[in-house]
C-alpha cells in the first residue's frame, strides 16, 4: 500500500484565536501537518525559510508588515510555497493585488470551517481556490483588462510556453513542470517570465485564471 503523502502548512496571522482554530482544523486531516505559526510578516518569512512549507496561510490585515507586503517578500525571496490568502477583506483591490503578486488562492474567514479545510486540501494539491462570491469580481476585472490587450495573446506564445501555461493552469509548481517536461527548473522560470510578459499578466496565478477562463488546459 502506497504511503499517504503529508503536506506541511504554515499560518501567518496576528489573531491568536484564529491561529488556534486553523491549528484545530488541520489536526482533523491526517494529510496535513502544521509546521509553524507566526503573528506577523517578518517572523513569518523567517519560519517560511526555515521549513519551506507546502502551503502558507496568510492574513492581509496585520499590523506593521501587512499580508500583501509579506506575500511580495515571499515571492521576491523565491520561497517555493503555495500561498493562500485567508482574510476578512473582500475589497476588490486587495483580491486583485494578492493574485497579481502571486497568491495561489483567496478565501474569506467567514466561510464554514469544513469549507475552509476542503479548500486547504485543494490548495496543497495544486488547485486555485477562491471564495465563491469573489469569482465574479475577478472575472469582471479580467474582462476589463482584456479589453486593453491583444485579441488572442495565446498566438504569441511558443509551443513550449503553451505547454508550461497548461501546466500552470493545472496548478503545477516549477519543479513539477520541470519533471513533466524533462527540463531544468531554471529553464521553466525563464519560460514563465517570458509568457507572463507576452500575456501581460502580473503573476502565474493570474495567468492560470486567464488560461482556465479561455479553456487552455488540454492543448489549443
Backbone as ProteinMPNN parsed JSONL, in Angstrom:
{"seq_chain_A": "XXXXXXXXXXXXXXXXXXXXXXXXXXXXXXXXXXXXXXXXXXXXXXXXXXXXXXXXXXXXXXXXXXXXXXXXXXXXXXXXXXXXXXXXXXXXXXXXXXXXXXXXXXXXXXXXXXXXXXXXXXXXXXXXXXXXXXXXXXXXXXXXXXXXXXXXXXXXXXXXXXXXXXXXXXXXXXXXXXXXXXXXXXXXXXXXXXXXXXXXXXXXXXXXXXXXXXXXXXXX", "coords_chain_A": {"N_chain_A": [[0.847, -1.196, 0.0], [0.572, 2.181, -0.903], [2.371, 4.842, 0.629], [0.788, 7.411, 2.449], [0.744, 10.764, 1.384], [1.968, 13.589, 3.112], [1.23, 16.973, 3.677], [2.818, 20.039, 4.413], [2.085, 22.889, 6.464], [2.026, 26.405, 7.056], [0.983, 29.019, 9.165], [0.324, 32.454, 8.984], [-0.73, 34.951, 10.831], [-2.171, 37.536, 12.744], [-3.97, 37.099, 14.787], [-4.357, 35.318, 17.621], [-6.427, 33.56, 18.43], [-7.629, 32.851, 16.029], [-5.497, 31.561, 14.755], [-5.326, 29.363, 16.448], [-7.755, 28.136, 15.863], [-7.351, 27.418, 13.184], [-5.244, 25.651, 13.511], [-6.54, 23.6, 14.92], [-8.309, 22.77, 12.931], [-6.55, 21.774, 10.963], [-5.464, 19.652, 12.362], [-7.467, 17.831, 12.137], [-7.16, 16.549, 9.775], [-5.386, 13.974, 8.399], [-3.583, 14.219, 6.335], [-2.442, 16.652, 6.475], [-0.045, 18.788, 8.024], [0.728, 21.011, 10.532], [3.427, 23.053, 10.585], [4.389, 25.379, 11.589], [3.781, 28.644, 13.073], [3.107, 32.153, 12.855], [2.928, 35.516, 14.027], [3.2, 37.798, 12.612], [4.404, 39.465, 9.598], [7.362, 39.655, 9.199], [8.337, 37.663, 11.039], [7.006, 35.511, 9.971], [8.26, 35.191, 7.48], [10.787, 34.318, 8.285], [10.174, 31.826, 9.438], [9.061, 30.579, 7.217], [11.282, 30.352, 5.512], [12.775, 28.624, 7.027], [11.284, 26.212, 7.195], [10.203, 25.798, 4.662], [7.405, 25.306, 3.779], [4.681, 23.384, 2.288], [2.356, 24.829, 1.949], [1.333, 28.151, 2.663], [-0.71, 29.886, 4.84], [-2.084, 32.995, 4.777], [-2.822, 36.036, 6.302], [-4.275, 39.272, 5.511], [-4.756, 41.772, 6.823], [-2.667, 42.798, 8.881], [-0.734, 44.212, 11.521], [1.95, 46.557, 11.057], [4.034, 45.057, 8.845], [2.001, 44.237, 6.344], [-0.226, 41.645, 4.967], [-0.115, 41.636, 2.145], [2.311, 42.889, 1.612], [3.95, 41.025, 2.826], [3.442, 38.787, 1.221], [4.536, 39.696, -1.207], [7.222, 39.822, -0.464], [7.718, 37.112, 0.049], [7.528, 36.018, -2.549], [9.549, 37.463, -3.843], [11.779, 36.535, -2.523], [11.838, 34.04, -3.449], [10.679, 31.832, -2.15], [9.34, 28.701, -2.32], [6.771, 27.948, -1.637], [3.217, 27.323, -1.88], [0.808, 29.919, -1.633], [-1.929, 30.846, 0.231], [-4.316, 33.22, 0.601], [-6.043, 34.121, 3.502], [-8.499, 35.736, 4.847], [-10.411, 38.578, 6.16], [-11.005, 40.495, 4.385], [-12.835, 41.514, 1.626], [-12.305, 43.315, -0.266], [-12.055, 44.638, -3.492], [-9.641, 45.594, -4.605], [-7.735, 44.495, -2.887], [-8.067, 41.743, -3.397], [-7.395, 41.542, -6.164], [-4.785, 42.594, -6.138], [-3.458, 40.75, -4.487], [-3.608, 38.378, -6.033], [-2.206, 39.195, -8.28], [0.269, 39.541, -7.206], [1.026, 36.996, -6.862], [-0.401, 35.154, -5.264], [-1.875, 31.978, -4.525], [-4.493, 31.552, -4.161], [-7.591, 32.75, -2.651], [-9.331, 33.19, 0.173], [-12.165, 33.825, 2.278], [-12.571, 34.572, 5.732], [-15.063, 34.156, 6.816], [-16.146, 31.848, 5.912], [-17.562, 28.526, 6.303], [-16.024, 26.353, 8.7], [-15.501, 23.668, 7.8], [-15.559, 24.04, 5.06], [-13.404, 25.714, 4.669], [-11.351, 23.943, 5.347], [-11.644, 22.013, 3.316], [-10.934, 23.609, 1.142], [-8.291, 24.192, 1.762], [-7.177, 21.645, 1.482], [-7.528, 21.295, -1.298], [-5.914, 23.375, -2.216], [-3.269, 22.68, -1.404], [-2.876, 20.553, -3.027], [-2.603, 21.678, -5.462], [-4.66, 23.102, -6.711], [-6.373, 26.111, -7.757], [-7.927, 28.143, -5.49], [-10.723, 30.059, -4.687], [-12.915, 32.111, -2.866], [-16.401, 31.718, -3.374], [-18.101, 34.017, -3.95], [-16.282, 35.845, -4.773], [-15.358, 35.16, -7.237], [-16.847, 36.14, -9.408], [-16.257, 38.834, -9.261], [-13.535, 38.756, -9.865], [-13.565, 37.669, -12.458], [-14.858, 39.713, -13.84], [-13.004, 41.794, -13.557], [-10.876, 40.731, -15.019], [-12.019, 40.609, -17.565], [-12.297, 43.317, -18.119], [-9.609, 44.037, -18.143], [-8.802, 42.577, -20.375], [-9.838, 43.974, -22.489], [-7.961, 45.808, -23.059], [-5.907, 44.419, -24.089], [-4.202, 42.352, -26.566], [-6.167, 40.656, -29.069], [-6.029, 37.788, -29.208], [-3.876, 36.628, -27.297], [-2.606, 34.181, -26.942], [-1.536, 33.306, -29.299], [0.919, 34.461, -29.479], [2.641, 32.971, -28.014], [5.28, 30.52, -27.717], [5.504, 27.003, -28.623], [6.524, 25.57, -26.431], [6.096, 27.401, -24.351], [3.321, 27.409, -24.325], [2.845, 24.802, -23.452], [3.877, 24.988, -20.868], [2.194, 26.946, -19.801], [-0.206, 25.527, -19.756], [0.442, 23.633, -17.818], [0.772, 25.329, -15.613], [-1.861, 26.212, -15.346], [-2.946, 23.909, -14.401], [-2.082, 23.921, -11.871], [0.551, 23.232, -11.255], [3.823, 23.291, -9.784], [6.995, 24.993, -10.396], [9.025, 23.065, -10.135], [7.59, 20.677, -10.498], [6.698, 21.05, -13.134], [9.145, 21.093, -14.467], [9.934, 18.412, -14.09], [7.906, 17.059, -15.49], [8.233, 17.997, -18.121], [10.832, 17.398, -18.578], [12.976, 19.232, -18.334], [15.201, 21.773, -17.009], [14.651, 23.339, -13.778], [15.365, 25.982, -13.711], [15.166, 26.699, -16.407], [12.427, 26.495, -16.726], [11.587, 28.643, -15.116], [12.526, 30.814, -16.615], [10.973, 30.565, -18.955], [8.426, 30.935, -17.841], [8.603, 33.583, -17.0], [8.815, 34.87, -19.495], [6.371, 34.15, -20.766], [4.492, 35.321, -19.093], [5.034, 38.002, -19.519], [4.383, 38.225, -22.259], [1.647, 37.674, -22.164], [0.83, 39.742, -20.7], [0.372, 39.54, -17.936], [0.458, 39.657, -14.375], [1.238, 37.718, -12.558], [1.805, 34.156, -12.032], [-0.485, 33.013, -11.049], [-2.516, 34.729, -11.908], [-2.209, 34.298, -14.618], [-2.944, 31.612, -14.695], [-5.659, 31.732, -13.968], [-6.623, 33.166, -16.158], [-6.012, 31.382, -18.246], [-7.62, 29.192, -17.578], [-10.11, 30.379, -17.851], [-10.11, 30.809, -20.569], [-10.089, 28.263, -21.458], [-7.704, 26.937, -21.849], [-6.275, 24.338, -21.194], [-5.84, 21.78, -22.027], [-4.374, 21.702, -24.327], [-4.259, 23.638, -27.346]], "CA_chain_A": [[0.0, 0.0, 0.0], [1.385, 3.391, -1.023], [2.371, 5.696, 1.812], [-0.007, 8.62, 2.271], [1.55, 11.971, 1.378], [1.616, 14.613, 4.091], [1.556, 18.323, 3.244], [3.136, 20.912, 5.538], [1.361, 24.16, 6.429], [2.44, 27.494, 7.941], [-0.029, 30.059, 9.314], [0.804, 33.793, 9.349], [-1.951, 35.677, 11.189], [-1.911, 38.203, 14.031], [-5.022, 36.79, 15.752], [-4.043, 34.028, 18.248], [-7.59, 32.686, 18.452], [-7.827, 32.3, 14.682], [-4.422, 30.58, 14.531], [-5.708, 28.154, 17.192], [-8.822, 27.497, 15.107], [-6.74, 26.795, 11.998], [-4.475, 24.506, 14.007], [-7.505, 22.537, 15.227], [-8.81, 22.282, 11.642], [-5.508, 20.976, 10.317], [-5.326, 18.409, 13.136], [-8.549, 16.928, 11.742], [-6.815, 15.932, 8.496], [-4.115, 13.243, 8.519], [-2.676, 14.549, 5.234], [-1.914, 17.992, 6.718], [0.759, 18.948, 9.245], [1.091, 22.392, 10.826], [4.841, 23.052, 10.984], [4.778, 26.643, 12.187], [2.854, 29.761, 13.16], [3.745, 33.452, 13.054], [1.94, 36.555, 14.293], [3.465, 38.968, 11.766], [5.104, 39.174, 8.359], [8.795, 39.351, 9.33], [8.519, 36.353, 11.673], [6.51, 34.523, 9.016], [9.302, 34.965, 6.479], [11.839, 33.516, 8.919], [9.679, 30.455, 9.582], [8.893, 30.036, 5.86], [12.61, 29.961, 5.029], [13.249, 27.504, 7.843], [10.555, 24.963, 6.953], [9.781, 25.692, 3.265], [6.17, 24.52, 3.814], [3.948, 23.227, 1.03], [1.324, 25.866, 1.874], [1.321, 29.223, 3.661], [-1.986, 30.58, 5.011], [-1.62, 34.358, 5.049], [-3.819, 37.093, 6.522], [-3.896, 40.552, 4.91], [-4.805, 42.9, 7.755], [-1.771, 42.639, 10.016], [-0.022, 45.435, 11.875], [3.313, 46.608, 10.542], [4.137, 44.475, 7.508], [0.72, 43.562, 6.103], [-0.161, 40.399, 4.226], [0.289, 41.853, 0.755], [3.76, 43.139, 1.646], [4.567, 39.738, 3.152], [3.346, 37.971, 0.006], [5.522, 40.202, -2.163], [8.543, 39.408, 0.022], [7.811, 35.656, -0.156], [7.807, 35.766, -3.959], [10.855, 38.037, -4.191], [12.818, 35.678, -1.94], [11.708, 32.748, -4.151], [10.203, 30.74, -1.304], [8.552, 27.957, -3.313], [5.497, 27.501, -1.064], [1.965, 27.891, -2.351], [0.319, 30.893, -0.653], [-3.375, 31.003, 0.218], [-4.763, 34.324, 1.433], [-7.181, 33.762, 4.339], [-8.669, 37.069, 5.396], [-11.791, 39.093, 6.218], [-11.14, 41.538, 3.371], [-13.336, 41.197, 0.29], [-12.042, 44.505, -1.07], [-11.642, 44.249, -4.842], [-8.227, 45.898, -4.824], [-6.952, 43.507, -2.14], [-8.136, 40.471, -4.115], [-6.626, 41.637, -7.407], [-3.375, 42.79, -5.81], [-2.934, 39.482, -3.974], [-3.428, 37.435, -7.139], [-1.147, 39.701, -9.163], [1.548, 39.358, -6.516], [1.376, 35.586, -6.904], [-1.148, 34.278, -4.359], [-2.436, 30.793, -5.18], [-5.903, 31.468, -3.825], [-8.058, 33.837, -1.794], [-10.506, 32.749, 0.914], [-12.661, 34.72, 3.325], [-12.633, 33.904, 7.023], [-16.436, 33.884, 7.24], [-16.562, 30.54, 5.395], [-17.71, 27.464, 7.292], [-14.733, 25.699, 8.94], [-15.284, 22.494, 6.946], [-15.293, 24.517, 3.705], [-12.015, 26.195, 4.69], [-10.483, 22.761, 5.334], [-11.721, 21.453, 1.961], [-10.177, 24.491, 0.254], [-6.876, 23.991, 2.081], [-6.8, 20.387, 0.838], [-7.423, 21.541, -2.738], [-4.783, 24.274, -2.459], [-1.983, 21.979, -1.274], [-2.782, 19.61, -4.146], [-2.317, 22.416, -6.686], [-5.808, 23.811, -7.288], [-6.598, 27.514, -7.437], [-9.167, 28.227, -4.7], [-11.194, 31.421, -4.45], [-14.268, 32.137, -2.308], [-17.368, 31.75, -4.466], [-18.636, 35.312, -4.364], [-15.199, 36.673, -5.315], [-15.012, 34.732, -8.591], [-17.47, 37.059, -10.355], [-15.46, 40.07, -9.196], [-12.284, 38.501, -10.569], [-13.861, 37.51, -13.88], [-15.18, 41.054, -14.351], [-11.75, 42.548, -13.642], [-10.097, 40.186, -16.132], [-12.667, 41.032, -18.812], [-11.941, 44.719, -18.332], [-8.199, 44.045, -18.527], [-8.66, 42.006, -21.711], [-10.201, 44.971, -23.497], [-6.756, 46.59, -23.35], [-4.864, 43.512, -24.547], [-4.404, 41.834, -27.912], [-7.377, 39.839, -29.154], [-5.745, 36.401, -28.858], [-2.447, 36.629, -26.938], [-2.025, 32.836, -26.951], [-0.806, 33.122, -30.561], [2.278, 34.99, -29.342], [3.448, 32.035, -27.23], [5.911, 29.387, -28.385], [4.906, 25.713, -28.259], [6.969, 25.251, -25.071], [5.41, 28.302, -23.428], [1.939, 26.925, -24.221], [2.884, 23.616, -22.588], [4.095, 25.436, -19.49], [0.967, 27.626, -19.387], [-1.174, 24.473, -19.434], [0.872, 23.075, -16.531], [0.459, 26.344, -14.603], [-3.316, 26.184, -15.172], [-3.249, 22.697, -13.634], [-1.59, 24.13, -10.512], [1.858, 22.619, -11.034], [4.934, 24.156, -9.414], [8.103, 24.973, -11.359], [9.713, 21.78, -10.017], [6.738, 19.666, -11.127], [6.733, 21.288, -14.584], [10.463, 20.655, -14.933], [9.931, 16.95, -14.14], [6.982, 16.617, -16.542], [8.762, 18.343, -19.451], [12.229, 16.952, -18.627], [13.871, 20.379, -18.486], [15.642, 22.247, -15.701], [13.759, 24.274, -13.099], [15.775, 27.312, -14.143], [14.585, 26.922, -17.738], [10.997, 26.737, -16.509], [11.44, 30.002, -14.597], [12.73, 31.74, -17.74], [9.786, 30.475, -19.81], [7.301, 31.553, -17.121], [8.812, 35.031, -17.077], [8.518, 35.319, -20.857], [4.959, 34.017, -21.113], [3.752, 36.339, -18.334], [5.229, 39.273, -20.221], [3.618, 38.187, -23.508], [0.223, 37.698, -21.854], [0.609, 40.946, -19.895], [-0.148, 39.133, -16.641], [1.39, 40.036, -13.324], [1.677, 36.565, -11.779], [1.419, 32.866, -12.587], [-1.881, 32.765, -10.666], [-3.365, 35.484, -12.828], [-2.13, 33.579, -15.898], [-3.727, 30.381, -14.547], [-7.079, 32.106, -14.02], [-6.917, 33.528, -17.552], [-5.968, 30.16, -19.064], [-8.827, 28.409, -17.281], [-11.239, 31.111, -18.45], [-10.025, 30.645, -22.02], [-10.12, 26.838, -21.784], [-6.356, 26.499, -22.264], [-5.797, 23.369, -20.197], [-5.532, 20.48, -22.64], [-3.9, 21.943, -25.712], [-5.061, 24.553, -28.141]], "C_chain_A": [[0.877, 1.239, 0.0], [1.262, 4.249, 0.23], [1.631, 6.993, 1.519], [0.879, 9.853, 2.36], [1.04, 12.961, 2.411], [2.095, 15.971, 3.596], [1.772, 19.215, 4.475], [2.519, 22.292, 5.346], [1.95, 25.13, 7.448], [1.328, 28.53, 7.978], [0.626, 31.371, 9.736], [-0.43, 34.664, 9.566], [-1.747, 36.285, 12.566], [-3.003, 37.974, 15.078], [-4.779, 35.402, 16.351], [-5.221, 33.047, 18.218], [-7.843, 32.066, 17.089], [-6.742, 31.276, 14.364], [-4.75, 29.265, 15.237], [-6.791, 27.399, 16.431], [-8.29, 26.784, 13.876], [-5.957, 25.549, 12.399], [-5.398, 23.32, 14.289], [-8.059, 21.925, 13.944], [-7.806, 21.331, 10.995], [-5.295, 19.652, 11.035], [-6.381, 17.378, 12.747], [-8.228, 16.151, 10.469], [-5.44, 15.285, 8.583], [-3.116, 13.592, 7.425], [-2.025, 15.922, 5.421], [-1.146, 18.04, 8.03], [1.128, 20.42, 9.41], [2.522, 22.423, 11.354], [5.272, 24.362, 11.632], [3.654, 27.658, 12.194], [3.661, 31.039, 13.335], [2.653, 34.508, 13.194], [2.154, 37.803, 13.444], [4.295, 38.546, 10.554], [6.57, 38.825, 8.509], [9.064, 37.985, 9.962], [8.078, 35.237, 10.732], [7.542, 34.183, 7.96], [10.422, 34.08, 7.031], [11.416, 32.053, 8.995], [9.52, 29.794, 8.21], [10.225, 29.575, 5.285], [13.115, 28.719, 5.757], [12.605, 26.183, 7.42], [10.175, 24.733, 5.49], [8.492, 24.857, 3.147], [5.528, 24.396, 2.438], [2.942, 24.36, 0.844], [1.487, 26.866, 3.009], [-0.071, 29.844, 3.666], [-1.663, 31.982, 5.52], [-2.774, 35.338, 5.178], [-3.337, 38.383, 5.858], [-3.753, 41.642, 5.961], [-3.981, 42.624, 9.008], [-1.045, 43.96, 10.271], [1.408, 45.375, 11.357], [3.341, 46.136, 9.102], [2.852, 43.698, 7.22], [0.888, 42.335, 5.209], [0.291, 40.556, 2.789], [1.789, 42.118, 0.668], [4.524, 41.845, 1.949], [4.567, 38.819, 1.94], [4.39, 38.4, -1.022], [6.925, 39.759, -1.763], [8.756, 37.909, -0.172], [8.19, 35.356, -1.597], [9.179, 36.306, -4.369], [11.992, 37.171, -3.669], [12.738, 34.254, -2.474], [11.473, 31.584, -3.201], [9.152, 29.998, -2.122], [7.215, 27.441, -2.779], [4.318, 28.074, -1.842], [1.443, 28.814, -1.255], [-1.178, 31.088, -0.837], [-3.752, 32.141, 1.156], [-6.012, 33.877, 2.184], [-7.465, 34.971, 5.217], [-10.139, 37.458, 5.493], [-12.043, 40.078, 5.077], [-11.657, 40.993, 2.043], [-13.216, 42.41, -0.63], [-11.468, 44.111, -2.423], [-10.157, 44.467, -5.077], [-7.328, 44.907, -4.093], [-6.904, 42.179, -2.888], [-7.24, 40.505, -5.344], [-5.132, 41.776, -7.128], [-2.744, 41.483, -5.336], [-2.663, 38.502, -5.112], [-2.313, 37.886, -8.074], [0.233, 39.586, -8.531], [1.937, 37.88, -6.429], [0.688, 34.688, -5.899], [-1.764, 33.131, -5.159], [-3.901, 30.583, -4.841], [-6.274, 32.565, -2.843], [-9.365, 33.388, -1.144], [-10.885, 33.775, 1.977], [-12.874, 33.937, 4.619], [-14.055, 33.575, 7.466], [-16.99, 32.588, 6.647], [-16.751, 29.554, 6.543], [-16.372, 26.74, 7.457], [-14.47, 24.502, 8.03], [-14.99, 22.891, 5.502], [-13.867, 25.069, 3.595], [-11.065, 25.008, 4.602], [-10.48, 22.112, 3.951], [-10.874, 22.277, 0.994], [-8.678, 24.363, 0.505], [-6.374, 22.714, 1.413], [-6.593, 20.585, -0.663], [-6.19, 22.366, -3.054], [-3.451, 23.538, -2.394], [-1.779, 20.986, -2.418], [-2.631, 20.316, -5.491], [-3.459, 23.193, -7.293], [-5.825, 25.277, -6.869], [-7.925, 27.606, -6.697], [-9.495, 29.679, -4.393], [-12.616, 31.349, -3.902], [-15.277, 32.432, -3.412], [-17.761, 33.157, -4.899], [-17.555, 36.277, -4.853], [-14.881, 36.314, -6.764], [-15.621, 35.653, -9.646], [-16.697, 38.372, -10.42], [-14.187, 39.904, -10.017], [-12.509, 38.385, -12.068], [-14.141, 38.863, -14.533], [-13.902, 41.872, -14.542], [-10.906, 42.055, -14.81], [-10.7, 40.577, -17.478], [-12.306, 42.47, -19.139], [-10.486, 44.853, -18.759], [-8.025, 43.601, -19.97], [-9.018, 42.989, -22.816], [-8.976, 45.77, -23.937], [-5.644, 45.723, -23.946], [-5.162, 43.021, -25.956], [-5.547, 40.83, -27.914], [-7.122, 38.4, -28.737], [-4.265, 36.259, -28.519], [-1.803, 35.258, -26.973], [-1.201, 32.602, -28.212], [0.626, 33.627, -30.473], [3.204, 34.039, -28.59], [4.084, 30.964, -28.107], [5.217, 28.104, -27.93], [5.272, 25.335, -26.829], [6.257, 26.122, -24.039], [3.954, 27.893, -23.242], [1.866, 25.709, -23.305], [3.008, 24.028, -21.123], [2.864, 26.159, -18.96], [-0.107, 26.607, -18.99], [-0.84, 23.841, -18.081], [0.553, 24.035, -15.387], [-1.032, 26.327, -14.299], [-3.757, 24.97, -14.37], [-2.704, 22.778, -12.206], [-0.228, 23.555, -10.219], [2.916, 23.667, -10.683], [6.016, 24.092, -10.483], [8.83, 23.622, -11.331], [8.913, 20.672, -10.7], [6.757, 19.806, -12.656], [8.053, 20.797, -15.166], [10.516, 19.132, -15.071], [9.074, 16.432, -15.291], [7.598, 16.829, -17.927], [10.228, 17.953, -19.635], [13.18, 18.088, -18.991], [14.255, 20.865, -17.091], [14.633, 23.234, -15.111], [14.088, 25.716, -13.492], [15.196, 27.677, -15.497], [13.098, 27.209, -17.624], [10.77, 28.178, -16.054], [11.584, 31.038, -15.714], [11.495, 31.743, -18.639], [8.579, 31.15, -19.15], [7.392, 33.069, -17.191], [8.417, 35.568, -18.445], [7.029, 35.24, -21.174], [4.101, 35.012, -20.327], [3.85, 37.699, -19.021], [4.391, 39.327, -21.487], [2.111, 38.291, -23.256], [-0.177, 38.951, -21.078], [-0.105, 40.601, -18.595], [0.914, 39.363, -15.581], [1.931, 38.855, -12.528], [1.219, 35.28, -12.444], [-0.031, 32.537, -12.223], [-2.844, 33.491, -11.59], [-3.37, 34.814, -14.206], [-2.965, 32.301, -15.848], [-5.218, 30.665, -14.635], [-7.479, 32.421, -15.455], [-6.971, 32.28, -18.429], [-7.2, 29.297, -18.835], [-10.059, 29.049, -17.897], [-11.297, 30.905, -19.957], [-10.058, 29.174, -22.442], [-8.789, 26.286, -22.232], [-5.78, 25.572, -21.209], [-5.398, 22.049, -20.828], [-5.105, 20.626, -24.081], [-4.846, 22.829, -26.477], [-4.317, 24.97, -29.382]], "O_chain_A": [[1.81, 1.348, 0.795], [0.185, 4.366, 0.815], [1.823, 7.601, 0.466], [1.673, 9.986, 3.291], [-0.166, 13.149, 2.567], [3.233, 16.106, 3.146], [1.014, 19.155, 5.443], [2.436, 22.803, 4.229], [2.323, 24.74, 8.555], [0.783, 28.885, 6.933], [1.382, 31.415, 10.706], [-1.093, 35.066, 8.61], [-1.212, 35.631, 13.46], [-2.968, 38.587, 16.145], [-4.973, 34.401, 15.661], [-5.032, 31.849, 18.006], [-8.226, 30.9, 16.992], [-7.027, 30.237, 13.769], [-4.491, 28.186, 14.704], [-6.759, 26.171, 16.356], [-8.724, 25.677, 13.557], [-6.0, 24.526, 11.716], [-5.083, 22.181, 13.944], [-8.26, 20.713, 13.867], [-8.156, 20.24, 10.543], [-4.982, 18.643, 10.402], [-6.208, 16.186, 13.0], [-8.935, 15.206, 10.12], [-4.442, 15.968, 8.814], [-1.929, 13.298, 7.559], [-1.165, 16.318, 4.634], [-1.537, 17.419, 9.019], [1.764, 21.007, 8.535], [2.806, 21.893, 12.428], [6.378, 24.461, 12.162], [2.697, 27.553, 11.426], [4.759, 31.019, 13.892], [1.596, 34.415, 12.57], [1.384, 38.759, 13.539], [4.816, 37.433, 10.49], [7.001, 37.793, 7.996], [9.916, 37.235, 9.485], [8.682, 34.165, 10.69], [7.689, 33.021, 7.583], [10.938, 33.206, 6.334], [12.188, 31.153, 8.664], [9.804, 28.607, 8.049], [10.295, 28.527, 4.643], [13.794, 27.874, 5.174], [13.285, 25.163, 7.301], [9.859, 23.607, 5.106], [8.49, 23.818, 2.488], [5.793, 25.195, 1.54], [2.7, 24.802, -0.279], [1.741, 26.496, 4.155], [-0.562, 30.28, 2.625], [-1.042, 32.138, 6.571], [-3.604, 35.459, 4.277], [-2.136, 38.571, 5.663], [-2.75, 42.356, 5.99], [-4.518, 42.265, 10.056], [-0.779, 44.724, 9.343], [1.999, 44.302, 11.232], [2.732, 46.758, 8.232], [2.635, 42.626, 7.784], [1.99, 42.024, 4.756], [1.006, 39.701, 2.266], [2.458, 41.631, -0.243], [5.6, 41.603, 1.402], [5.562, 38.152, 1.658], [5.05, 37.559, -1.632], [7.724, 39.367, -2.614], [9.856, 37.481, -0.521], [9.072, 34.534, -1.849], [9.887, 35.674, -5.153], [13.048, 37.082, -4.296], [13.465, 33.369, -2.024], [11.993, 30.487, -3.407], [8.178, 30.603, -2.571], [6.591, 26.585, -3.406], [4.403, 29.171, -2.395], [1.617, 28.523, -0.072], [-1.641, 31.448, -1.92], [-3.539, 32.05, 2.365], [-6.934, 33.321, 1.587], [-6.77, 35.21, 6.204], [-11.009, 36.758, 4.974], [-13.189, 40.454, 4.834], [-11.029, 40.141, 1.414], [-13.922, 42.522, -1.632], [-10.51, 43.342, -2.497], [-9.488, 43.625, -5.676], [-6.281, 44.519, -4.609], [-5.846, 41.561, -3.004], [-6.421, 39.609, -5.547], [-4.31, 41.153, -7.799], [-1.629, 41.146, -5.735], [-1.608, 37.868, -5.15], [-1.564, 37.063, -8.6], [1.245, 39.54, -9.231], [3.035, 37.545, -5.982], [1.135, 33.561, -5.685], [-2.126, 33.297, -6.323], [-4.485, 29.558, -5.191], [-5.407, 33.227, -2.273], [-10.38, 33.223, -1.822], [-10.035, 34.495, 2.502], [-13.303, 32.783, 4.596], [-14.239, 32.793, 8.398], [-18.16, 32.261, 6.848], [-16.176, 29.72, 7.619], [-15.658, 26.532, 6.476], [-13.354, 24.328, 7.541], [-14.269, 22.187, 4.795], [-13.208, 24.913, 2.567], [-10.08, 25.056, 3.865], [-9.426, 21.703, 3.464], [-10.183, 21.727, 0.136], [-7.883, 24.419, -0.434], [-5.282, 22.694, 0.846], [-5.611, 20.107, -1.231], [-5.494, 22.101, -4.035], [-2.588, 23.753, -3.245], [-0.648, 20.623, -2.738], [-2.542, 19.667, -6.533], [-3.266, 23.882, -8.295], [-5.363, 25.639, -5.787], [-8.952, 27.185, -7.23], [-8.652, 30.43, -3.901], [-13.438, 30.597, -4.425], [-15.045, 33.282, -4.272], [-17.754, 33.459, -6.093], [-17.858, 37.387, -5.291], [-14.206, 37.079, -7.453], [-14.989, 35.923, -10.667], [-16.508, 38.945, -11.492], [-13.804, 40.797, -10.772], [-11.743, 38.934, -12.86], [-13.705, 39.117, -15.655], [-13.735, 42.555, -15.553], [-10.29, 42.854, -15.515], [-9.966, 40.848, -18.429], [-12.04, 42.805, -20.293], [-10.155, 45.668, -19.62], [-7.214, 44.161, -20.707], [-8.556, 42.852, -23.949], [-8.945, 46.333, -25.031], [-4.567, 46.225, -24.269], [-6.252, 43.249, -26.479], [-5.858, 40.227, -26.886], [-7.916, 37.834, -27.985], [-3.48, 35.819, -29.358], [-0.578, 35.16, -27.027], [-0.272, 31.794, -28.204], [1.462, 33.264, -31.301], [4.412, 34.266, -28.531], [3.508, 30.55, -29.113], [4.442, 28.113, -26.975], [4.426, 24.833, -26.088], [5.86, 25.638, -22.979], [3.407, 28.01, -22.145], [0.953, 25.588, -22.488], [2.329, 23.484, -20.252], [2.52, 26.006, -17.788], [-0.827, 26.801, -18.011], [-1.738, 23.548, -17.292], [0.116, 23.609, -14.318], [-1.432, 26.416, -13.138], [-4.812, 24.988, -13.735], [-2.84, 21.834, -11.427], [0.132, 23.398, -9.053], [2.907, 24.778, -11.212], [5.967, 23.243, -11.372], [9.207, 23.096, -12.379], [9.48, 19.829, -11.395], [6.824, 18.812, -13.378], [8.08, 20.166, -16.222], [11.07, 18.612, -16.04], [9.456, 15.489, -15.984], [7.502, 15.964, -18.798], [10.8, 18.148, -20.708], [14.064, 17.937, -19.834], [13.686, 20.409, -16.099], [13.87, 23.876, -15.833], [13.198, 26.561, -13.592], [14.785, 28.816, -15.72], [12.567, 28.062, -18.336], [9.868, 28.855, -16.548], [10.846, 32.024, -15.75], [11.024, 32.806, -19.041], [7.809, 31.846, -19.811], [6.393, 33.754, -17.413], [7.76, 36.604, -18.543], [6.477, 36.156, -21.783], [3.09, 35.493, -20.84], [2.875, 38.446, -19.091], [3.758, 40.344, -21.772], [1.387, 38.914, -24.033], [-1.358, 39.194, -20.829], [-1.058, 41.271, -18.197], [2.112, 39.277, -15.851], [2.975, 38.972, -11.886], [0.349, 35.301, -13.315], [-0.728, 31.866, -12.985], [-3.863, 32.936, -12.002], [-4.4, 34.768, -14.878], [-3.615, 31.941, -16.829], [-5.958, 29.934, -15.292], [-8.539, 32.001, -15.918], [-7.871, 32.137, -19.258], [-7.76, 28.739, -19.778], [-10.944, 28.358, -18.403], [-12.374, 30.836, -20.549], [-10.057, 28.868, -23.634], [-8.741, 25.269, -22.924], [-4.912, 25.961, -20.428], [-4.676, 21.27, -20.207], [-5.422, 19.8, -24.937], [-6.063, 22.786, -26.292], [-4.838, 25.746, -30.183]]}, "name": "protein", "num_of_chains": 1, "seq": "XXXXXXXXXXXXXXXXXXXXXXXXXXXXXXXXXXXXXXXXXXXXXXXXXXXXXXXXXXXXXXXXXXXXXXXXXXXXXXXXXXXXXXXXXXXXXXXXXXXXXXXXXXXXXXXXXXXXXXXXXXXXXXXXXXXXXXXXXXXXXXXXXXXXXXXXXXXXXXXXXXXXXXXXXXXXXXXXXXXXXXXXXXXXXXXXXXXXXXXXXXXXXXXXXXXXXXXXXXXX"}
